[in-house]
Amino acid sequence: MKIWNKAALQLLLLLCCLTALAFVLFIYVMGMKHYPLLLPAVPVFYFLDSVFFCFLLYDAEKNGKGISLKKTIVLRIVRAVGSILLLVAGVLVDRTHLLSFTGVVAVYYLAYLIAESKILIDMNKRNSK
């Protein structure tokens, strides 16, 4: 299986699990009174981030070399700035659920950072053989 196909499946599975966990947590455990208004925007943002990451992987695999350091840094900066903008939008729209929204964004950010690092390490191991 090509690395970008495997990465797309891993990131899609991660996105589905995190989204299901967030909605179960807010609907059944904490109750709807803690539900942030912009919660549905978080999975959408990380889905678009996953598409961008898979596009970079596809391009790197098509060229026959690994993903460059410059592209990796650009990806991480785009994710960090996007997450900050998402947090700012969440604060401006719904100040009452600031803590729960920040927690959700932080969990998604860390999960995607770990998943991306694992995928890039696997890709580098595969290319070094």
N, C-alpha and C positions, 0 to 999 in steps of 0.2 A: 504494500500500500504506500502510495506517495506520502511524503511527510506533511504536505499541506492538507491532504484529505484527512489524515489521522489527526492533525491539529484542529481542523474544523469540527470533526466529530467530538473530540475531547472538550473543546470550548463550548460547543452546543450542549453537550451533556452537563457541563458545569453550569451554564446559564440556566438550563431547565431546573436543575437541582436547587440552585440558589434562589431562583424565583419561586419555586414551589415552597421552599422552606420559609421565605419571607412572607408569602401570603398566608401560609398555615399559621405562622407565628402571630401575624397581626389579626387574623380573623378568629382563630380558635383559642390562642393562648392569651394574648394581651387584650384582645377585643378591638373593635373598630374605632374606639375613641382615641387610640394611639396610632391610627393609620395615617401616614403622611400623604398629602394630596399628590405630590409628585413621585410617589413610589413607582408607578408604572413607567416613568421616564428612565429609571435606573437600568432595568433590563434592556430597554431599547438602545440606550447609549452603549452598553457593553456588547450588545449584538453588533452594532455598527463598528465598534472597536475590533471585534473578532473578525468581521469581514475585512477590515483594513489589514489586520495582522496576517490573515490567510492570503490576501493578495500579495503582501510582501514576501511571504514564504513561497508562493507559487512563482513569483518573479525570480526569486533567488534559486529555486530548484530548476526553473527553465534555463537559466544562464549556467547551470552546472556548478555553482559555487554556493557557499553558505551566505546567510544574510549578513550584510556588512554592519560594522559597529555603528556607523552613522545612521543607518536605517533603524537600528535597534534603539538608539538614543532618541530619534525623532518619534518613534512609536511611543516610547515611555513619556516623552514630553507632551505629546498629544493626549495621552490618557490622563496624565496629571492635570493638565490645564482643563481638559474636558470635565474631569471630576470636580475640580474647584469651581468651574462655572455652574455645574449641576448643583453643587452645595449652595452657592450664592443664590441661584434661582429658587432652591428649596427654602432658603431663609427668607427671601423676599415674598414668596407666595404663602408660606405657611410657617409662621414663627412658633406656633404652639407645639409643633411636633419636631422641633429642631434636633433634639437628642436622638430620637428614633430614626429620623432620616439620615443624620450623620452616621449613625451606627450601620445602617444598611449600605450606604455608599462606601464606608470604610471596609466592610466585609467583602463587598464585590471587588473593590480595588485590590485588596490583599490577595484574594483568591485568584484574580486574573494575573496579578504580578507573579505569584508562585507558579501558576499554570504556564504562563509565557516563558518563564525562566526554565522550567522543566522541558518544554518543547524545544527551546533554543539549545539547551545542553544536549538533548537527544540528537538534534540536527547536527551539531558540531561533532559529536561522537561518530555519527554516521558518515559525515564528510571526511573525517580524519582517517577512516579505514581505507 
